[in-house]
Amino acid sequence: MRVPRSLPAGGEGCPLQAEEADAVLASVAAWARRTALPSFDVRSGRRGEGALWQAVLRTAGGGAGGGAAVQLELVTAGAASSAALAALAALAASLLEAHEPLVRVLHTEAPVPPPPDTGASRGRRRQRRGASPDACAEAVAVLAARGGGDSLAVAVQRPGGGAPLRFEVPPRGFWQVNDGGTDLLVRLVADGVALGLASGRGNKLAVAAHEAGREAGREEERRPVEEAPRRLALVDLYCGSGLFGVSLAATTSFASVLGLELGAEAVAAAEANAAANGVGALCRFEAADLAFSGRPPAGLAAALAPGGVDLVVVVDPPRAGLSGAMRGALRRSTCSVLVYVSCDAQTLGRDLAALCGAEGAGTAFRLARATPVDLTPHAARVETVCVLSRA
């Protein structure tokens, strides 16, 4: 959870995050009130290189005593002075000693943003909205860590049941903010693939049985009825640390899985997660710029037109959604089922209109189902999982 601009003065806590994270944040807030280091506040115009700006908390299951494991990131606006770095290092050491669930404290030197309500500020917001963490010009250092690790361990329910899947997420790697919601997203994506395959073949009995099982909550009835085995290839776009690609590979339904992401750190994490979950031989992850405006990268173009297999594509883009060129590439692809995981309703509507509309090259998709998921209660945004298929 991100605490913008200034740390809270009260100790009321947040009903949306784990108690372990609340306790860490309360200690940081108490320290911030005592310290002589300046704070950074965009709204008041209070500025200065190296000023304290944000505290970013991430949690995952599997912490001490079965509770949440907590990662804390302290963000300064620009480079911190030697005195500020010493103060932050001392804070990190004291927090690690006082809070057993805390596993890591990071320091990030973020670029100083332009003043609010300026053209530069608006342009920066548009740019960052679609940027990968790996692409941002930010310097990240580990101030203190328990056990020497530099990743956050996360457990995810395996689609179809069985032992949970284990993921290691880099310090700045993208991950969903709600652990329970993440399990639900994985189930919806796996369920959507099954529904899309049944719907695309026009198998009305399979679709009816699938939907009846979904409403009843019976996993075994949600699998489509297949007349013959099918060779399936999965392409996972904006794959991050491999959440959907690795989870779907673990179902053993796919002959191959290719994940594409902008940042090299995310690609390395996805490869490690695939190997850790026993699907490393099935999966391949590569770095690619998916925000292209012209011809798609060579690796993507080849992946979207495989021969001899039915292609399934999962996309989980940032709020900016898909570029026009990406929408065109998907329409021209041989994709049978497209599962779109969106975090912005406006860009989702734009992209669905382009993917399902009559205009445009290639074959239009058909929207089979859209399911909202409230990952951040009381916030303005919802996650949406959309299943698109072709006849």
TAQUI-V781097 format. One record per run of one state. SS is the DSSP state (hx for helix, st for strand, lp for the rest). FROM is the first residue (numbers start at 0). LEN is the number of residues. If there is no record, write none. Layout:
ss=<SS;SS>
from=<FROM;FROM>
len=<LEN;LEN>
This chain:
ss=<lp;st;lp;hx;lp;st;lp;st;lp;st;lp;st;lp;hx;lp;st;lp;hx;lp;st;lp;hx;lp;hx;lp;st;lp;st;lp;st;lp;hx;lp;hx;lp;hx;lp;st;lp;hx;lp;st;lp;hx;lp;st;lp;hx;lp;st;lp;hx;lp;st;lp;hx;lp;st;lp;st;lp>
from=<0;1;3;18;34;38;39;40;41;45;46;50;61;63;66;67;77;81;98;101;110;118;129;132;135;138;145;150;156;164;170;178;200;203;216;218;222;231;237;242;249;255;261;263;276;282;287;297;303;309;315;323;332;334;342;344;356;365;373;382;389>
len=<1;2;15;16;4;1;1;1;4;1;4;11;2;3;1;10;4;17;3;9;8;11;3;3;3;7;5;6;8;6;8;22;3;13;2;4;9;6;5;7;6;6;2;13;6;5;10;6;6;6;8;9;2;8;2;12;9;8;9;7;2>
